[in-house]
Amino acid sequence: MDNRFATAFVIACVLSLISTIYMAASIGTDFWYEYRSPVQENSSDSNKVAWDDFLGDEADEKTYNDALFRYNGTMGLWRRCITIPKNTYWYTPPERTESFDVVTKCMSFSLNEQFMEKYVDPGNHNSGIDLLRTYLWRCQFLLPFVSLGLVCFGALIGLCACICRSLYPTIATGILHLLAGLCTLGSVSCYVAGIELLHQKLGLPENVSGEFGWSFCLACVSAPLQFMASALFIWAAHTNRKEYTLMKAYRVA
């Protein structure tokens, strides 16, 4: 095996492993997008209703997004979370102290919610289906899993290439990583577009800001790693093929 092939192959495998870890961590965590808002310290009736609605199974898009805006919410691909006071009081709240305990409450998106239609007016089922936001929402959920599957399948083929020292499995591994990178890039692009469209329809309240979280950043980093791994796998295959051709010509001569 040519040294250049071996070096490129090993580096590509390392990049592939790192991108897989990043993608898996991104999918499994709840910090794709984070909202920053003044924490609601008391348990007023309006706050209690908002919390109950958020944690209910029937919460629509507007209901849970309003809660995310008001209570330092975070969004992942699978779950939505808000931060509320740990201790709630149904009478006059105690005197405020410099710090108070808070707890994070999360609600998972059901599989049905992941494929549910988005409406032109969020939360209003009579406003018509917003096809663009619906497809963006579905793509941002599905594409990361497709990407992760392609990388894992590529790793198996890469293992075959390493054992058999064959050209074609290495090329196939490179192509699969290229497709995985495109899926990851598509996922983060759909997520950004979906968030921007949502904020156009549901404007952020005063004193509330939003930013992309570290889970989203992991997905963003994973895409170029997959592209680099793809390039190295394909380059390694090309180098190995060229070396094989030269060796064959030398033997014939």
C-alpha positions in Angstrom: 0.0 0.0 0.0 1.4 3.4 -1.0 2.3 5.7 1.9 0.3 8.6 0.5 -2.8 6.4 0.3 -2.3 5.1 3.8 -1.8 8.6 5.2 -4.8 10.1 3.4 -7.0 7.1 4.3 -6.1 7.4 8.1 -6.7 11.2 8.2 -10.0 10.7 6.3 -11.1 8.0 8.8 -10.3 10.3 11.7 -12.3 13.2 10.2 -15.2 10.8 9.5 -15.2 9.7 13.1 -15.1 13.3 14.4 -17.9 14.3 12.1 -20.0 11.3 13.2 -19.5 12.2 16.9 -20.4 15.8 16.2 -23.5 14.9 14.2 -24.7 12.4 16.8 -24.2 15.0 19.6 -26.0 17.6 17.6 -29.0 15.4 17.0 -29.3 14.3 20.6 -29.0 17.7 22.3 -31.5 20.5 22.7 -29.5 23.6 21.8 -30.1 24.3 18.1 -31.6 27.6 19.0 -31.7 29.5 22.3 -33.8 32.4 23.5 -32.7 34.9 26.1 -35.4 36.7 28.1 -36.0 38.1 31.6 -36.8 35.1 33.9 -40.3 35.1 35.3 -39.7 34.8 39.0 -43.2 34.5 40.3 -46.0 32.0 39.6 -48.8 34.3 38.5 -51.9 32.8 37.0 -50.8 33.8 33.5 -47.4 32.1 33.9 -48.9 28.9 35.3 -51.3 28.7 32.3 -48.4 29.3 29.9 -46.4 26.5 31.6 -49.2 24.1 31.6 -50.0 24.8 27.9 -46.3 24.3 27.0 -46.2 21.0 28.8 -49.5 19.8 27.4 -49.8 17.3 24.6 -52.1 19.7 22.6 -49.7 22.7 22.4 -49.8 24.2 18.9 -46.9 26.0 17.3 -47.8 29.5 18.6 -48.4 28.2 22.1 -45.1 26.6 22.6 -43.2 29.3 20.8 -44.7 32.0 23.0 -43.4 30.0 26.0 -40.0 29.6 24.4 -39.8 33.4 23.9 -40.8 34.2 27.5 -39.0 31.6 29.5 -35.4 31.3 28.1 -36.4 28.5 25.8 -34.1 26.2 23.8 -35.0 24.1 20.8 -33.6 20.9 19.5 -34.6 18.5 16.8 -36.4 16.3 19.3 -37.3 18.5 22.2 -38.3 22.0 23.3 -37.3 23.3 26.8 -38.1 26.3 29.0 -36.6 27.5 32.3 -39.1 28.3 35.1 -38.7 28.8 38.9 -38.2 25.6 40.8 -40.5 26.6 43.7 -44.0 28.0 42.7 -46.3 29.9 45.0 -50.0 30.4 44.6 -50.1 33.3 47.1 -48.0 36.4 47.5 -44.5 35.4 46.5 -41.7 35.7 49.0 -39.3 38.5 49.0 -36.9 38.4 46.1 -33.4 37.4 46.8 -30.3 37.9 44.8 -30.6 34.4 43.3 -33.4 31.9 43.0 -33.6 28.3 41.9 -34.8 27.5 38.4 -35.5 24.2 36.7 -35.6 23.2 33.0 -38.8 21.6 31.8 -38.7 19.8 28.4 -41.3 18.5 26.1 -40.5 16.0 23.3 -41.8 16.5 19.8 -43.9 13.5 18.8 -43.2 11.9 15.4 -46.6 13.2 14.3 -45.6 16.7 15.2 -42.4 16.4 13.2 -44.5 15.8 10.1 -47.4 18.1 11.0 -48.3 20.9 8.6 -47.3 24.5 9.5 -49.8 27.2 9.0 -49.6 30.6 7.4 -50.7 32.1 10.7 -48.9 29.9 13.4 -51.5 28.3 15.6 -54.5 29.2 13.4 -55.6 26.0 11.5 -58.0 28.1 9.4 -55.2 30.2 7.9 -54.1 27.6 5.3 -51.0 25.5 5.1 -47.6 27.2 4.7 -45.9 24.7 2.4 -42.5 26.3 2.5 -42.2 26.2 6.3 -43.7 22.7 6.4 -41.1 21.3 4.0 -38.3 23.2 5.8 -39.4 21.7 9.1 -39.5 18.2 7.8 -36.1 18.5 6.0 -34.3 19.9 9.1 -35.5 16.8 11.0 -34.9 14.1 8.4 -31.6 15.2 6.8 -29.4 14.9 9.9 -30.5 11.3 10.3 -29.8 10.6 6.6 -26.4 12.2 6.9 -25.5 10.1 10.0 -26.7 7.0 8.3 -24.6 7.7 5.2 -21.5 8.3 7.3 -22.0 5.1 9.2 -22.6 3.1 6.1 -19.5 4.8 4.5 -17.5 3.7 7.6 -18.4 0.1 7.0 -17.4 0.3 3.3 -14.2 2.1 4.4 -13.4 -0.8 6.7 -13.9 -3.2 3.8 -11.6 -1.0 1.7 -8.9 -1.2 4.4 -9.1 -4.9 4.7 -9.3 -5.7 1.0 -7.1 -2.8 -0.1 -9.5 -2.3 -3.0 -10.0 0.9 -5.0 -13.8 0.9 -5.5 -14.9 0.7 -1.8 -12.7 3.7 -1.1 -14.3 5.7 -3.9 -17.8 4.6 -2.6 -16.8 5.8 0.9 -15.8 9.2 -0.5 -19.1 9.6 -2.4 -21.2 8.6 0.6 -19.3 11.2 2.8 -19.9 13.8 0.1 -23.7 13.0 0.1 -23.6 13.1 3.9 -22.0 16.6 3.9 -24.6 17.8 1.4 -27.4 16.5 3.7 -25.9 18.1 6.7 -25.5 21.4 4.9 -29.1 21.1 3.7 -30.3 20.5 7.2 -28.6 23.6 8.7 -29.8 25.7 5.8 -33.3 24.5 6.3 -33.1 25.2 10.0 -31.8 28.8 9.5 -34.5 29.5 6.9 -37.2 28.0 9.1 -36.2 30.1 12.1 -36.1 33.3 10.0 -39.6 32.6 8.6 -41.0 31.8 12.0 -39.6 35.1 13.5 -41.2 37.0 10.6 -44.6 35.6 11.5 -44.1 35.6 15.3 -42.0 38.7 16.2 -39.8 38.4 19.2 -41.2 40.2 22.3 -39.3 43.2 23.7 -36.2 42.4 25.7 -36.0 38.9 24.1 -33.1 37.9 21.9 -32.4 34.6 20.1 -29.2 33.0 18.9 -28.1 29.7 17.4 -26.8 27.3 20.0 -23.9 24.9 20.3 -25.9 21.9 19.0 -26.4 23.8 15.7 -22.7 24.8 15.6 -21.7 21.1 15.9 -23.9 20.3 12.9 -22.3 23.3 11.0 -18.8 22.0 11.8 -19.7 18.4 10.9 -20.5 19.4 7.3 -17.0 20.6 6.3 -15.4 17.6 8.1 -17.5 15.3 6.0 -16.5 17.2 2.8 -12.8 17.0 3.8 -13.1 13.3 4.5 -14.8 12.7 1.2 -12.1 14.6 -0.7 -9.3 12.6 1.1 -11.1 9.2 0.4 -11.4 10.0 -3.3 -7.9 11.4 -3.5 -6.5 8.3 -1.8 -8.4 6.1 -4.2 -7.0 8.1 -7.2 -3.5 8.0 -5.8 -3.7 4.2 -5.2 -5.1 3.6 -8.7 -2.3 5.7 -10.2 0.3 3.8 -8.3 -1.2 0.5 -9.3 -1.2 1.6 -13.0 2.5 2.5 -12.7 3.4 -0.7 -11.0 1.5 -2.7 -13.7 3.3 -0.8 -16.5 6.7 -1.4 -14.8 6.0 -5.1 -14.5 4.9 -5.4 -18.1 8.0 -3.5 -19.2 
